[in-house]
Amino acid sequence: MSSPEPVGLPEHPDVLWRNPEPKRHYDVVIVGGGGHGLATAHYLVRNHGITSVAVLERGWLAGGNMARNTTLIRSNYLWDASAAIYEHALQLWEGLEDDLGYPILFSQRGVLNLAHTEQDVRDSVRRVEANRLNGIDAEWLEPDDVAKLCPILNVSGDIRYPVLGATHQPRAGIAKHDYVAWGFARRIDEAGVDLIQDCEVTGFDTDGDTVTGIRTTRGDIGCGRVALCAAGHTSTLLDRLGIRAPLQSHPLQALVSELLEPVHPTVVMSNAVHVYVSQAHKGELVMGAGIDSYTGYGQRGAFHVIERQMAAAVELFPVFARAHLLRTWAGIVDTTPDASPIVGRTPFTNLYLNCGWGTGGFKATPGLGWCLAHLIAHDEPHPYIAPFGLDRFVTGALVDEHGAAAVAH
């Protein structure tokens, strides 16, 4: 399925929203001005008519993981709970450009997940059947069909990890992350939401089990309800509230090549060789791998990860052997023991938690925003996020998606 032609860009994209001074009180304060925070504010306005909202961002708008991710969108997860929230998000992605009235360059070019061993094949076919049971488009492709879909992929049998087939989700694809953030920001600013940049949260005021205010570098702000959407820095905010959550923050690296002619028609992922590759709209190759194994908050990673990533990419795509690396970067992702997010209530009656998306946060952006806005407005989890509450680490009702999240995507 191809996306509609994008609408034209505004003449002055740098003045799409106001830069207001914070008010003394808001009905809802969202901590984190990335994709999830912006989407939550959008659906608070759109679905619930709540406009007394502030989005606090410690740096510049969408300058954290939203600006550092690799834009892959898909919903072909194994377990029912994961597939449901990501498919909800994908359906929203399909209409998001019209909803925002702003181009997001959503390109449904499909995603291939390669299988390199017999166990990979069994696991992949199982996922395809699980996807179909959940009404998600998925198919299993033999090597010849994989080659027809992506002719530049090396499917010969004499490489280290031969391609034995692949799962394929045709509706999956990519979008332009900056445009997504700008579109959300423009829309919620028009509705009266305050986007407050350079506003770091330094503490919280509480009264019993209620958060009454937020202390920031731009003054104290009173609040009715609070949502934490701070990705890799969530654990530091929770420390200030005395809440422990099973989170670890890791650097996640990605890189792009020089600009090339259009040669790569889809997105290819491989857990075995630990790389995935797409080609952006301008022509650069966008590549990701797994997270760096050590914990930390640095926005750079270890060179050996890039070295292995490049070796894997060249093995799968020999045509890229002479391409030049242009730029590398890293984000900070928060991971959980079951590789699934934490979304729901906390011990504070008016504080809601959204974290632990690991490498899959971008693709969930509109779906999470929709569901978190519902939770904030009604103090009741939306069915799509109900399985992802913090209490599952006590009950043992985990949603283990390690197989689907082994490669950054």
N, C-alpha and C positions, 0 to 999 in steps of 0.2 A: 504494500500500500504506500503510495507516495503522498507526501505532504502537499498542501495547497501552496501556491506561490506566496511568499511572505509579503506582508505589506511593507511599504517604504519606511525607512528609518527617519526619525525626526531630524530636522536640520541641526538642532543643537542638543545632542543627547546628554550634555553635561549639566543641563538645567531641568532635568525631568522631575525633580522633587525639591521640596523646601529643605532647609537645614535649620529647624526651629530650636529655640531654647526649651529645655524640658519644663513641663508644668509641675506643679507641686503634687498633683495626684492624678492617677488614671484608674479606670475600672480594670484594665488588664495591662500588665507590663510583660513584654516578651524579652528575655535576655538572649541576645544572639541575633545579629542582623544578616545571617546567611539565608540560603534558600528555604530552610525549614521555618525560620522565624518570620520571613516575609510572607511565605505561603500561609502560615497560620493566621497572620494578621489579615490577609486577603479574604480568607474564608470566614473569619469572624465578622467582617463587614458584609460579605456577599451572602452568606447563609444565615447569619444570626442578627444582623443589623447592629452590631456592637462597634462603635467608632471611637470611644474613649480608650484608645490603645496607643501605647508607646513601644517602639522596638529599639532596644539599646544595643549599640555595637561598639566594642572597645576600640576598634580601628576604623577602617573605611568600609562602607556598605558592601557586604558580600566579599570581603577581602580575605576571608579564611579559606576553608575547604571548598566553598562555592567557586572561588576563582582558581582553585588548584586541582579540581577533579578532572576526569577525562571523559565525562559527559555521556557515558553509556546508559541506555534505558532498556530494560527488559523485565519480564515477569515470570520467567520459566524456572521458578524455584520448586523444590521438591514437596515440602510439607504444605498442607492445606492453608494453615495460618499465614505463612509467608507468601504463597501464591496469591492469596486473596488480597492482601494489602498492596502488593506490587502490581497486580492486575487492575485494581481500583485506580492506582496511580497512572498506569499506562492508558487507561480509558480517559482519564482527565488530560493527560498529555496530548491525546489525539484532538482535543478541542480547546487546548489552552491558548493557542494563538488568537482564536476568535474571542475567548473569554477575556483576555488581557487587552485585546486590540493592539497588539505589539508583536513584531516578528520574533520568533525563537529559533527559526531554522531547524525545526523538528524533521528529521529525515529517517523514515522507516525503511532502512536498507537491510534489516535482518541481522541476526547474530548466529554464528556457528560456534558451538562448543565441541572441540575436537576430542576424540577418543583414541588413545594410543596403545592400550592393552586390552586383553579380553575382559578384565574386570571393569575397565573404563566403559567398554561396550555394554556390559550388563547393567552397570549403574546408569548409563545414559538412556538406554531403552526404558528402564524403570521410570526415569524422570519424564520421558516423553509420555508414557502411559498415565502417569500421575497428573501431568499437565492437561492431558485430554479429558480426564475425569473431572477436572476443575474448569473445563470450558476454555482453556488457554490454547492458542495455536501452537502446535509443536509437531515436529516430524523427525524421523530418523533417516539420515542419508548415508548411503554407502559411499566408499571413496570416489568412485567415478562421478557420482552426483555432486559430491563436494567439489571436485575439480571443475565441473561445469558451472557451479555457482561462483566459485572463486578461482579462476584459471591461474593466478600467480602463486597459488599455494602449492608447496611441494608435497605431493601425495605418493611419491615413489616408496618402494619397500626397502630401500637400502640406506635409510637414515637412522639415526639413533632411536628416535621415537616415531615409527611409521604411523601414518594416519589410517586408522581402521574404520573410520566413519565419523559422523558428527550429528549432534542434535541441531535443529534449526528452528528458530522462532522468527517467522517472516515479519511480524509487526514490530519487532524490536528495532532499535536504532540509536541515533544520537541527537542532541540538540546543542545550541550554542549557550553555554552556561551564563556568560555575561548578559546576553539578551534576556534570558529567563529572569535573572535578578532585576534588571532594569524594568522589565515589564511589570513584575509584581510591585516594585517600589513605586513606579509611576501611578499604578492603579490605586494603591492604598493611600498614597499621598493625596490624590484627588478626593478620596473619601474622608480626609481629615485625620488619618493616622500620623503620628509624629515619628519620623525616622531620626533618631538621635545618634550621631556618629561621634567618635572620639570620646566615648562615655564608658569607661571601665567600671564594672561593679566591684566595690571594695568590701562590701559587707551587707548584712541584712538586719533589720529591726524586727523583733518578734514579740508576741504577747501570747504566752502559752503555746498552743499548737497552731497559731496563725502568724503569717508573715504580714507585718503592717507597713513596712517600708523597705526601700532599697537605698543603700549608701553608694554613691558613685563619685567619680572624679569631677562631675559637673553638678554636684549637689545631691541632697536627699530627695527621694521621690516616693510619695505614698502610693499604695496599690490596693486594689480590691482582690485581684487574683494575679498570680505570677506563673509564667511558663519558662522553663530553662531549655534553651535550644542552642547550647554552646559547644556542641560536638566534643572535640578533644580536651577542652578545658572544663568540662562538666564536673569532673571529680574535684577540681580545686574550689568550685562554687559550693559543692555539696559539703566539703570539709568545713566551710564557714557556717554551715547550718547544722553540723553534727550528724549528717546522714552518711552512712556507708553504703556504697553500691559496688557490685563486682565489675569494675571498669579498669581497663588498662589503656593508656594512650601510647600510640606508636607513630613514628614517621612513616609516611606512605609516599613513595617516589613515582614520578612519571617524567616523560620527556617527549619532545617533538623533534622531527627532522627539519631539514630545509624544505622549501616549497617544491612540490613535484607535480607533474601532470597527473590527472585522475587515472589511477591504475588499480585501486583497491575498492571493489564494489560493495563490500559488506563489512562486518566486524567479525574478527576471528579471535577466539579465546582458547587457551590451552592450559589446563591445570598441571599437566605432567611436565611440560617444559617451562611453565610458569611465566607466561607472557600473554598479552593480548594486544591487537593492533587494529586501528581504524584509520581512515584518512579524513581529515577535517575538510570543511567546505573550501578553505583557501588552498589546500593542497598538501599541507604538512602531515606526516605520519604521526599519530598520537599513540604512544605505547605505555603500558603499565605492567606491573608485576605484582608480587605479593608484598605485604608490609615488611618493613625491617623488623627483625626479631626482638630488638631491644626496646625498652620503654623510654619515652622521653617526649619533650615538647618542642624540640628543634625542628625548624622547617627546612631541613636539609637531611640527606640520608647518606648511607655508606656507598662508596664507589663500587664495591664488589657486587652489589645487587644490580646496578646498572650494567656491569660487565657481563653478568650471567644473562640478564634480560636481552642484551644485544645479541649474544651468542644464540639464544633461543629464537629470536626474531629472524636472524639470518638463516638459521636452519630451516625454518618454516617458509621463509620468503627469500630465496636466493637472489631475486631481482633487486632486493634492497641492500646488497652487500656493499655497494659503492655510495650509498646515500650518506649524507653528512649529518651528524647530530648538531642541532641548533641550540637547544636549551633544555635544562633539567630543573626540577623543583620538587618540593615535598609538601604535603599537608600533614595534619595531625589527626589521626582517626582514633576513636574510642571503641574498644572491642570488649565483648562479653564472653563468658565461658561457653555459651552455645551459639555464638556468631549471629545472634538475633538482637534486635533493638530492645530498649526498655522505654516504654511509653505508658504513662498512667499517673495515678495518685502517689502521694508521698505521706509521711507521718504528719505533715502540715496540711491543714484542711483546705487551704487555698493555693497550694504550690503543686505544680504539675511538672513531670519530668519527661524529657524527650532526649534520648542519648543512645549510645551503643550501636549506631548503625554501621560501624566499621567502614568497609569499603563500598557500601551500597546506599549511601544516603542520598546522592543526587537523584537517582532514578525514582526514589520514593517521594520526592519533594511535594508535588500537588496532593498525592494521596494522604501523606502524613499531615499536611496542612489542614486538609478537610477534616480528618479524624481528630486531630488535636484541638481544633476550633470547636468541634462538637463537645469534646470533653470539658473544655474550659467553660463553654456556654451552659452546659447542662449538669456539670459535675458527675457525669456518667460516661464510662468508656464507650466509644463507638464499637460495634461488633468487630470491626476489622482490627482494632488494636487491643481488644480485650485479652487475647492470649499473651500479650507482651508486657504485662505488669511486672513490677519489681518483686511481687510476692512469689513468682514462679520459682525463684531461687531458694525459697523455703519449702514450697510444696513439691518441688521436683518436676513440675510440668514444663520441662524445657522444650524449646523449639530449635533442634540442633540442625543448623544449616552450614556446617563446616564444609561439606562437599560443594555447596553452591557458592561459597565465599572464599575459596582457597586462593583465587587470583583477584587482585584489585580490579573492580569493575564498576 
